[in-house]
């Protein structure tokens, strides 16, 4: 397995016909740079397809995922162009679950 230190979700939709070079250009535009051991996630307008670009420090990996039923829970209206995810949030996202409810530390702060 490759090492991934950070996962970033782009909130703007991406045309899923885009290839590696086009998505890499979008990563640089949205995130400022493609950093080693970072994963960058993009979805189409209908949130039924996802592409993930990973830079492992040596080369670029591009993976795609499509849900046969339902949609990915992509963005909750963030004004930011990108959102950082933790591993649990990524796991929920790729399964089509509501990842926003998973806090980084799962602490209950208000009763």
C-alpha positions as CSV (number, residue, x, y, z in Angstrom):
1,X,0.0,0.0,0.0
2,X,1.1,3.5,-0.6
3,X,1.5,6.0,2.2
4,X,-1.2,8.8,2.3
5,X,-0.6,11.5,4.8
6,X,-3.5,13.8,3.9
7,X,-6.8,13.5,1.9
8,X,-8.4,16.5,0.3
9,X,-11.9,16.8,-1.1
10,X,-12.5,19.3,-3.9
11,X,-16.0,20.8,-3.6
12,X,-16.3,21.9,-7.3
13,X,-17.5,19.1,-9.7
14,X,-15.1,17.6,-12.2
15,X,-15.8,16.3,-15.7
16,X,-15.1,12.6,-15.3
17,X,-13.7,12.4,-18.9
18,X,-10.7,14.3,-17.5
19,X,-7.4,12.3,-17.5
20,X,-4.3,12.4,-15.3
21,X,-2.8,15.6,-16.7
22,X,-6.1,17.6,-16.6
23,X,-6.8,16.5,-13.0
24,X,-3.2,17.2,-12.0
25,X,-3.7,20.8,-13.4
26,X,-7.0,21.1,-11.4
27,X,-5.1,19.9,-8.2
28,X,-2.5,22.6,-8.7
29,X,-5.2,25.2,-9.4
30,X,-7.4,24.3,-6.4
31,X,-4.9,23.1,-3.8
32,X,-1.8,25.2,-4.9
33,X,0.4,22.2,-5.5
34,X,0.4,18.4,-5.7
35,X,2.2,17.4,-2.5
36,X,3.8,14.0,-2.0
37,X,1.7,11.4,-0.1
38,X,-1.5,13.5,-0.5
39,X,-4.7,12.2,-2.1
40,X,-7.1,14.6,-4.0
41,X,-10.7,13.6,-4.5
42,X,-13.1,14.9,-7.1
43,X,-16.7,14.0,-8.0
44,X,-18.9,14.6,-11.0
45,X,-21.8,17.1,-10.9
46,X,-24.3,14.4,-10.0
47,X,-22.0,12.9,-7.3
48,X,-22.3,9.4,-8.8
49,X,-18.7,9.1,-9.8
50,X,-15.4,9.9,-8.1
51,X,-11.8,10.2,-9.1
52,X,-8.9,10.2,-6.8
53,X,-5.4,11.5,-7.7
54,X,-2.5,10.5,-5.5
55,X,1.0,11.7,-5.8
56,X,3.3,9.2,-4.1
57,X,6.5,11.3,-4.5
58,X,7.6,9.3,-7.6
59,X,4.6,9.3,-9.8
60,X,0.9,10.0,-10.1
61,X,-1.9,7.4,-9.4
62,X,-5.4,8.0,-10.7
63,X,-8.3,5.8,-9.5
64,X,-12.1,6.0,-10.2
65,X,-15.1,4.8,-8.3
66,X,-18.7,4.6,-9.4
67,X,-21.8,3.9,-7.3
68,X,-24.3,1.6,-8.9
69,X,-27.1,3.0,-6.7
70,X,-27.3,6.3,-4.9
71,X,-24.9,9.2,-4.8
72,X,-21.8,10.1,-2.9
73,X,-22.5,12.5,-0.1
74,X,-20.1,15.1,-1.4
75,X,-20.3,18.6,0.0
76,X,-22.6,20.3,2.4
77,X,-22.3,23.7,0.8
78,X,-18.8,24.7,1.9
79,X,-17.7,28.0,0.4
80,X,-14.1,26.7,0.5
81,X,-12.8,25.0,-2.7
82,X,-11.4,22.1,-0.6
83,X,-12.0,20.2,2.6
84,X,-9.5,18.0,4.5
85,X,-10.7,14.5,5.4
86,X,-9.5,11.9,8.0
87,X,-9.4,8.2,7.3
88,X,-12.8,7.5,8.8
89,X,-14.4,10.2,6.8
90,X,-12.9,8.9,3.6
91,X,-14.1,5.4,4.3
92,X,-17.6,6.7,4.8
93,X,-17.4,8.8,1.7
94,X,-16.4,6.0,-0.6
95,X,-19.3,3.9,0.7
96,X,-21.8,6.6,0.0
97,X,-22.4,7.5,3.7
98,X,-22.7,10.9,5.4
99,X,-19.0,11.5,6.2
100,X,-19.6,15.0,7.6
101,X,-21.0,13.6,10.8
102,X,-17.7,11.9,11.7
103,X,-15.7,14.4,13.8
104,X,-11.9,14.1,13.9
105,X,-11.9,12.9,17.5
106,X,-15.6,11.8,18.0
107,X,-15.8,13.8,21.2
108,X,-19.2,14.9,22.5
109,X,-18.9,18.5,23.6
110,X,-22.5,19.6,24.2
111,X,-25.3,17.7,26.1
